[in-house]
Amino acid sequence: MDTYDADGITLERVDEYVWEIPQEGKMNAPARVLASEALLDEISDDKTLQQLKNSTHLPGVEKYAICMPDGHQGYGFPVGGVAGIDAEDGCISPGAVGFDINCGVRMMTTNLTYKNVQGHEEALVESLFANIPSGLGGGGVVESGVETVEEILERGVEWALDEGHAVEDDLAHCEDEGRRPDADPAVVSQKAKDRGKNQIGSLGSGNHFLEVQRVTDVFREGVADSYGLSEDQIVVLIHCGSRGLGHQVCTEYTREVEQAHSGLLDRLPDKELAAAPAGSQLADEYYAAMCAAINYAWVNRQLIMHRTREVFERVFDRSWQDMEMNLLYDVAHNIAKKETHEVDDDDRELYVHRKGATRAFPAGRPEVPSAYRDVGQPVIIPGSMGAGSYVLRGGEASMDTTFGSTAHGAGRTMSRTQAKDEFWGEDVQDELRGQKVYVKAQSGATVAEEAPGVYKDVDEVVRVSEELGIGDTVARTFPVCNIKG
């Protein structure tokens, strides 16, 4: 098959797992989908391809807009979308970043084995659910005044360190050491700060979760050793973002950009791609507000990890230090970062928009923490409650192929409404329990929305990433227990 047709859009096969929508009309670049034929069939089921094509109309798109193997329809820009946009002559788009700014994942390793946890699963899941706030609305590990929120927005995980919620090693194993220095709390609205002040250290709802897992497979032993991973080991995966604060930042700046830059908006095929020209006041203010929300999300995950350590201490009657509950890495999704990439044999500063995509830098890049610089940045790709998750490392081909990016998860194949029509939460929980996976959630509807059957095959997503050389598999994990909003 040399071409693929879907809803009037024709893709040409460039390589075995690379499909291109050729540049035409007002497109500023071609668009590329990275997928096997099976994944492409799922990606083309919704508006993903049209949204990807639309994104190439944004000014300053370099090389090509990209859809990752886990891509699906989003707001304006597809989830799983990546675009490198010129930071001088291009633009920045809140919709191409997403509402849940720095929705991301972190993995914590332990020296516990699956045998150590067996028999404690129910006590563990009940205690985690009781002690880690989840669900819609307020409630967090820390509930504070706006002054504290402003400090978190500016300083990120440095604030958590000073307050006793982190150790130095946590910062050293977080993307950007848990702080974006371009953050400016002054350009975050009072309403956003008010929404965030009572949600610091909370999972939220939707697809966010905390999952205790066991390592089932190790594929690259040398890299796994560097990451502190071994077979049968217990690890903890935390997935959440910037809660109501990030959502408010995106909502407000999207509306401001629509009004202030209506001329640019009129030239775009979808108003959800509303963008501020690089160098404009709104572009600079949104970038500073987005960086502040990024810092908030890192603190949010840090406080959940801190509380998780305390829960493990009570359940297993040992200190977290004795259990070696250390942060492996924290990676950010839903983000636009100024990065330098090679374009047409020239180093260019770009706004790299990653919406539902993971930075995946290879060995040797200075942005990779020193502990991993010789092997490459850890990449964490969650699956579903009934499937495995993966740890990868940034692949050597990622810089040329994807602006140093890869997939961020399995990717949905079904809307939440459809999932609730097709699945019953209690049935899903019973089926998972039969696999010795213990799930606790605020409601059965939440479990139904996140049933394993609503996601793509994470094994196939990861296989394609490996084949493309953008992410090398290091280890695979499988759920033990899971809490959700």
C-alpha positions in Angstrom: 0.0 0.0 0.0 1.6 3.3 -1.2 -1.3 5.6 -0.3 -4.0 5.7 2.3 -7.3 7.5 1.9 -9.6 8.7 4.7 -12.4 11.2 4.5 -11.0 13.0 1.5 -7.4 13.1 2.9 -4.8 11.1 1.0 -1.6 10.1 2.8 1.5 8.9 0.9 3.8 6.3 2.5 7.2 7.8 3.0 8.6 4.8 5.0 7.2 1.7 6.5 5.7 3.6 9.5 5.7 7.1 8.1 2.7 8.5 6.2 2.7 12.0 4.7 -0.1 14.5 3.8 1.6 16.5 1.1 1.8 20.2 1.3 -0.9 22.0 -0.7 -2.9 25.2 -0.7 -2.3 27.3 2.4 -0.4 24.5 4.3 3.0 25.8 5.4 4.5 22.3 5.6 3.5 18.7 5.0 2.0 16.7 7.8 3.3 13.2 8.9 1.6 10.4 10.8 3.9 7.8 12.4 1.9 4.6 12.6 1.5 1.0 11.4 -1.4 0.3 9.1 -3.4 -1.1 12.1 -2.9 2.1 14.1 -3.6 4.3 11.1 -7.0 2.7 10.8 -7.7 3.7 14.4 -6.2 7.2 14.0 -8.4 7.9 10.9 -11.6 7.0 12.8 -12.1 10.5 14.1 -11.0 14.1 13.1 -7.3 13.5 13.9 -6.1 13.7 10.3 -8.1 16.8 9.5 -6.8 18.5 12.7 -3.2 17.5 11.8 -3.6 19.0 8.4 -5.2 22.1 9.8 -2.2 22.6 12.2 0.1 23.1 9.2 -1.6 26.4 8.5 0.0 27.9 11.7 2.7 30.4 10.7 6.2 29.2 11.2 5.6 25.4 11.2 9.0 23.9 10.3 9.7 20.6 8.5 6.3 19.0 9.1 3.6 18.7 11.7 3.6 15.2 13.3 1.0 12.8 14.7 2.4 10.1 17.1 1.3 6.4 17.0 -1.1 7.1 19.8 -2.8 10.0 18.1 -6.5 10.8 18.5 -8.8 13.8 18.1 -8.3 16.7 20.5 -9.1 20.4 20.8 -7.9 22.0 17.5 -4.6 20.2 17.6 -4.7 16.3 17.8 -3.6 14.6 21.0 -0.3 13.0 20.0 0.5 16.1 17.9 4.0 17.7 17.7 5.0 20.8 15.8 8.2 22.8 15.8 7.2 26.4 15.2 9.8 29.2 14.6 10.1 31.2 17.8 10.9 34.5 16.0 8.7 34.4 12.9 6.1 31.9 13.9 3.6 31.7 16.7 2.5 29.9 19.9 -1.0 28.3 20.2 -2.7 27.6 23.6 -4.9 25.0 21.8 -1.9 23.2 20.4 -0.6 22.9 24.0 -3.9 21.8 25.6 -6.0 22.7 28.6 -4.3 20.4 31.1 -0.9 22.1 30.9 1.9 19.7 31.8 -0.3 16.8 32.2 2.5 14.3 32.7 3.8 11.2 34.4 6.4 10.3 36.9 7.7 6.9 38.0 9.1 6.0 41.4 11.2 2.9 41.9 11.4 0.8 45.1 13.4 -2.1 46.4 10.2 -4.1 47.0 9.3 -7.1 44.9 5.9 -8.3 43.9 6.1 -11.0 46.6 6.6 -8.3 49.2 3.3 -6.7 48.1 1.2 -9.8 47.7 -1.4 -10.0 50.4 -1.2 -6.2 51.0 -2.9 -5.1 47.8 -6.3 -4.2 49.3 -4.8 -2.4 52.3 -2.5 -0.5 49.9 -5.2 0.6 47.5 -7.6 1.6 50.3 -4.9 3.6 52.0 -3.8 5.3 48.8 -7.4 6.2 47.9 -8.0 7.5 51.4 -4.9 9.7 51.6 -4.5 11.0 48.1 -7.2 13.5 47.0 -8.9 12.6 43.7 -12.0 13.5 41.7 -13.5 16.7 40.5 -13.3 19.9 42.6 -11.1 21.0 45.4 -9.1 19.2 48.0 -5.3 18.6 48.0 -2.4 17.4 50.0 -1.8 21.1 50.7 -4.5 23.8 50.8 -3.1 27.2 50.8 -3.5 30.9 50.2 -2.7 32.6 46.9 0.7 33.8 48.1 1.8 30.1 48.4 0.3 29.4 44.9 2.3 32.3 43.5 5.5 30.9 45.0 4.8 27.5 43.5 4.1 29.0 40.1 7.5 30.8 40.2 9.7 28.2 41.9 8.2 24.8 41.1 9.6 21.9 43.0 12.2 24.1 44.7 9.3 25.3 46.8 8.4 21.7 47.7 12.0 21.0 48.7 12.0 24.0 51.1 8.7 22.9 52.6 9.9 19.4 53.3 7.9 17.7 50.5 10.9 16.7 48.4 14.6 15.8 48.6 17.4 17.1 46.4 17.4 13.9 44.4 13.8 14.4 43.3 14.8 17.7 41.5 17.7 16.0 39.9 15.4 13.4 38.3 12.7 15.7 37.0 12.5 17.2 33.6 14.0 20.7 33.8 14.7 19.9 37.5 11.1 20.7 38.2 11.2 24.4 37.3 10.7 26.5 34.2 12.6 29.8 34.9 10.5 31.7 32.3 7.4 31.5 34.6 5.7 34.7 35.7 2.9 34.4 38.3 1.9 38.0 37.5 0.4 37.0 34.2 -1.7 34.2 35.7 -5.2 35.5 36.6 -6.6 35.6 40.1 -9.3 33.2 39.1 -6.7 30.7 38.0 -4.8 31.1 41.3 -8.0 30.7 43.2 -8.8 27.5 41.4 -5.4 26.1 42.1 -4.9 27.0 45.8 -7.0 24.1 47.1 -5.9 21.5 44.6 -2.2 21.2 45.2 -1.4 17.5 45.5 -4.5 16.0 43.9 -5.1 13.5 41.0 -8.3 15.1 39.6 -10.5 12.9 37.4 -10.7 11.5 33.9 -7.7 9.5 32.8 -5.5 10.6 35.7 -4.4 7.9 38.1 -1.9 6.5 40.6 -0.8 2.9 39.8 1.4 0.5 41.7 3.0 -1.8 39.2 5.5 -4.6 38.9 8.2 -4.9 36.3 7.5 -7.9 34.2 10.1 -7.6 31.5 13.5 -5.9 31.0 14.7 -5.5 27.4 17.9 -3.5 27.7 19.6 -4.6 30.9 22.4 -1.9 30.9 19.9 0.9 30.5 17.6 -0.7 33.0 20.5 -0.8 35.5 21.1 2.9 35.0 17.3 3.5 35.6 17.3 1.3 38.7 14.8 -1.2 37.1 14.8 -5.0 37.5 12.3 -7.8 36.9 9.7 -8.3 39.6 10.4 -5.0 41.1 7.5 -2.7 42.4 7.3 0.8 40.9 4.7 3.5 41.3 3.4 5.5 38.3 1.6 8.9 38.9 -0.3 10.6 36.0 -1.9 14.0 36.5 -1.4 17.7 35.6 -2.1 21.3 36.6 -5.7 20.7 37.6 -8.1 23.7 37.4 -5.3 26.3 37.3 -3.9 25.0 34.0 -7.4 24.7 32.5 -8.1 28.3 33.5 -4.9 29.6 32.0 -5.6 27.9 28.7 -9.2 29.0 28.6 -8.4 32.7 29.3 -5.5 33.0 26.9 -7.3 31.2 24.1 -10.1 33.8 24.3 -7.6 36.7 24.6 -5.7 35.5 21.6 -8.9 35.0 19.5 -9.8 38.7 20.2 -6.4 40.3 19.9 -5.2 38.4 16.8 -8.4 37.9 14.9 -6.6 38.7 11.6 -4.4 35.6 12.1 -7.4 33.6 13.3 -9.3 34.4 10.1 -6.5 32.8 8.1 -6.7 29.5 10.1 -9.1 26.7 9.1 -10.1 26.1 12.8 -10.5 28.8 15.4 -9.4 26.3 18.1 -5.9 26.7 16.7 -6.0 30.4 17.7 -2.4 31.6 18.0 -0.4 34.6 19.1 2.4 35.8 16.8 5.9 35.2 18.2 7.2 38.4 19.8 3.8 39.8 20.5 2.9 40.7 24.1 0.3 37.9 24.3 2.7 35.3 23.0 5.2 36.3 25.7 2.5 36.5 28.4 1.0 33.1 27.5 4.4 31.5 27.5 5.2 32.9 31.0 1.8 31.8 32.2 2.1 28.3 30.7 5.6 27.9 32.3 4.0 28.9 35.6 1.3 26.2 35.2 4.0 23.7 34.3 5.7 24.5 37.6 2.4 24.0 39.4 1.9 20.6 37.8 5.3 19.4 38.8 4.6 20.4 42.4 1.3 18.7 42.2 2.9 15.4 41.2 5.7 15.9 43.8 3.2 16.2 46.6 1.3 13.1 45.5 4.6 11.2 45.5 5.4 12.5 48.9 2.1 11.4 50.3 2.5 8.0 48.5 5.8 7.5 50.3 4.0 8.1 53.6 1.3 5.6 52.7 3.9 2.9 51.9 5.6 3.6 55.2 2.4 2.9 57.1 1.4 -0.2 55.1 4.8 -1.8 55.2 6.1 -0.4 58.5 9.3 0.8 57.0 10.7 4.2 56.1 10.5 5.2 52.5 14.3 5.6 52.5 14.6 2.0 53.6 12.3 1.0 50.7 14.4 3.1 48.4 11.4 4.9 47.0 13.3 7.1 44.6 12.1 9.2 41.6 13.1 7.6 38.3 11.9 10.5 36.2 9.1 12.9 35.6 8.1 13.8 32.0 5.8 16.6 30.8 3.1 16.4 28.2 0.9 19.3 26.9 3.7 21.8 26.7 5.4 24.3 24.3 9.1 24.7 25.0 11.7 26.9 23.4 14.3 24.5 22.1 17.1 24.6 19.6 16.7 22.1 16.7 18.4 21.7 13.3 16.3 22.9 10.4 17.7 23.1 6.9 21.3 22.6 8.3 20.8 25.6 10.6 20.2 25.7 14.4 16.9 27.4 15.0 15.0 28.3 18.2 11.5 26.8 18.0 8.4 26.6 20.1 8.1 22.8 20.2 4.5 22.1 20.9 3.9 18.6 22.3 0.3 17.9 23.0 0.0 14.4 24.4 3.6 13.7 23.4 6.7 13.1 25.4 10.1 14.7 25.1 12.5 11.9 24.1 16.1 13.2 24.0 18.8 10.7 23.2 22.1 10.2 25.1 24.5 13.1 25.1 22.0 16.0 25.1 22.8 18.5 27.9 19.0 18.7 28.8 19.1 15.1 30.0 19.9 14.8 33.7 23.5 13.8 34.4 22.5 10.5 35.8 21.1 9.5 32.4 23.1 11.5 30.0 25.2 8.5 28.9 22.1 6.3 28.2 19.4 8.7 27.2 16.3 10.3 28.8 13.8 8.0 30.4 10.4 8.0 28.6 7.4 6.7 30.4 4.4 5.4 28.4 1.3 4.3 30.3 -1.0 1.7 28.9 -4.4 0.9 30.4 -5.4 -0.8 33.7 -5.6 -4.2 31.9 -2.4 -3.8 29.9 1.2 -3.0 30.5 3.0 0.3 30.6 6.5 0.9 29.3 9.7 2.6 30.1 11.7 3.7 27.0 14.7 5.9 26.5 15.0 8.7 24.0 16.0 7.2 20.6 18.8 8.4 18.4 16.5 9.2 15.5 14.1 11.3 17.6 15.9 14.7 17.0 15.7 14.4 13.2 12.3 12.6 13.0 10.1 14.2 15.7 11.9 17.2 17.3 13.0 14.9 20.1 9.6 13.4 20.9 7.6 10.2 21.1 4.2 8.9 22.1 2.8 9.6 25.6 0.4 6.6 26.1 -1.8 4.1 24.4 -4.2 6.7 23.0 -8.0 6.5 23.2 -10.1 4.8 20.5 -13.4 5.5 22.1 -15.0 8.7 23.6 -15.9 8.7 27.3 -19.6 8.8 26.5 -19.3 5.7 24.2 -17.2 4.0 26.9 -19.9 4.4 29.5 -22.4 3.0 27.0 -20.4 0.0 26.4 -18.8 -0.8 29.7 -20.1 -1.1 33.3 -17.7 0.0 36.0 -18.3 -2.8 38.4 -17.9 -5.4 35.6 -14.6 -3.9 34.7 -13.4 -3.9 38.3 -14.4 -7.6 38.7 -12.6 -8.5 35.5 -9.5 -6.7 36.5 -9.6 -8.3 40.0 -9.6 -11.7 38.2 -6.2 -10.5 36.8 -5.1 -9.6 40.4 -5.4 -5.9 39.6 -7.2 -3.9 42.4 -8.9 -0.7 41.3 -10.5 2.0 43.5 -12.3 5.0 42.0 -14.7 7.7 43.0 -17.4 6.1 40.8 -18.1 3.2 38.5 -18.5 5.6 35.6 -14.8 6.7 36.0 -13.8 3.0 35.8 -16.0 2.5 32.7 -14.5 5.6 31.0 -11.0 4.1 31.5 -11.8 0.5 30.7 -8.9 -1.3 28.9 -11.1 -1.7 25.8 -11.2 2.1 25.1 -7.5 2.3 24.4 -5.2 1.4 21.5 -2.8 -1.5 21.8 0.1 0.0 23.8 2.4 -2.8 22.7 1.9 -1.7 19.0 2.4 2.0 19.9 5.7 1.2 21.6 6.7 -1.2 18.8 6.3 1.5 16.2 8.3 4.0 18.3 11.1 1.4 18.6 11.0 0.7 14.8 11.2 4.4 14.1 14.2 4.8 16.4 12.5 7.6 18.4 12.1 5.5 21.6 14.0 2.4 22.7 12.2 -0.1 25.0 13.8 -0.6 28.3 11.2 -2.3 30.5 7.6 -3.3 30.7 5.3 -3.1 33.8 1.9 -4.5 34.7 -0.6 -3.0 37.2 -1.0 -4.3 40.8 -3.4 -1.7 42.1 -4.8 1.6 40.8 -6.6 4.6 42.2 -8.6 7.0 40.0 -10.7 10.1 40.4 
